[in-house]
Amino acid sequence: MKKILGTLVTFFLLMTVGAGIWIVLFRSFLQGGAEQEYLYPIYGGIVLLSGLIAGCTVIIIEELKEVKTMLLEKGGQVNDINNNIQ
């Protein structure tokens, strides 16, 4: 989870604080100009959305692990081949 938050903060800083630097450095690669700068907030939104998806996935996996351990404590058996609880 710390890696996800660190990546989000890094991308946020690069998109906001470093946006002016990126425009100057990569203007030849990005093409377009002022008429396409409205896309930069959309890129930031995509970064935040991907972070939200990754964060929710981590939470779901942790919850599933807790359910698995709870079932094992109640006397269930785990099939070693498919890791299924019986």
C-alpha positions in Angstrom: 0.0 0.0 0.0 2.9 2.3 0.7 4.3 1.8 -2.8 0.9 2.7 -4.3 0.6 5.9 -2.3 4.3 6.8 -3.1 3.7 6.3 -6.8 0.5 8.4 -6.6 2.3 11.3 -4.8 5.2 11.1 -7.2 3.0 11.2 -10.3 0.9 14.0 -8.8 4.0 16.1 -8.1 5.4 15.5 -11.6 2.0 16.4 -13.2 1.5 19.6 -11.2 4.8 21.0 -10.0 6.8 19.5 -12.9 4.3 20.2 -15.6 6.0 23.3 -16.9 9.3 21.5 -17.1 7.7 18.5 -18.9 6.1 20.9 -21.5 9.5 22.5 -22.3 11.4 19.2 -22.4 8.9 17.1 -24.4 7.2 19.7 -26.6 8.6 18.0 -29.7 7.4 14.6 -28.5 4.0 15.6 -27.3 3.1 17.7 -30.3 0.3 20.1 -30.1 0.5 23.2 -28.0 -1.9 25.3 -25.9 -4.9 23.7 -27.6 -4.1 20.3 -26.1 -3.0 21.4 -22.6 -6.5 20.7 -21.3 -5.6 17.0 -21.5 -3.1 17.2 -18.6 -5.8 17.2 -15.8 -7.3 14.2 -17.5 -3.9 12.4 -17.2 -3.8 13.3 -13.5 -7.3 11.8 -13.2 -6.2 8.6 -14.9 -3.3 8.3 -12.4 -5.6 8.8 -9.5 -8.2 6.3 -10.9 -5.5 3.7 -11.4 -4.3 4.2 -7.8 -7.8 3.8 -6.6 -8.2 0.5 -8.5 -4.9 -0.8 -7.2 -5.7 0.3 -3.6 -9.1 -1.4 -3.7 -7.5 -4.6 -5.1 -5.0 -4.6 -2.1 -7.9 -4.2 0.4 -9.9 -7.0 -1.3 -6.9 -9.4 -1.2 -6.3 -8.7 2.4 -9.9 -9.3 3.3 -9.9 -12.6 1.4 -6.8 -13.7 3.3 -8.5 -12.9 6.6 -11.6 -14.9 5.6 -9.3 -17.8 4.6 -7.5 -17.8 7.9 -10.8 -17.6 9.8 -12.2 -20.6 7.9 -9.0 -22.5 8.6 -9.2 -21.8 12.3 -12.8 -23.2 12.4 -11.5 -26.5 11.2 -11.5 -26.3 7.4 -8.9 -27.9 5.3 -7.0 -26.4 2.4 -6.5 -28.4 -0.8 -2.8 -27.9 -1.6 -3.2 -28.2 -5.3 -5.9 -25.5 -5.9 -5.6 -23.8 -2.5 -9.3 -24.3 -1.9 -10.9 -24.4 1.5 -13.0 -27.5 2.1 
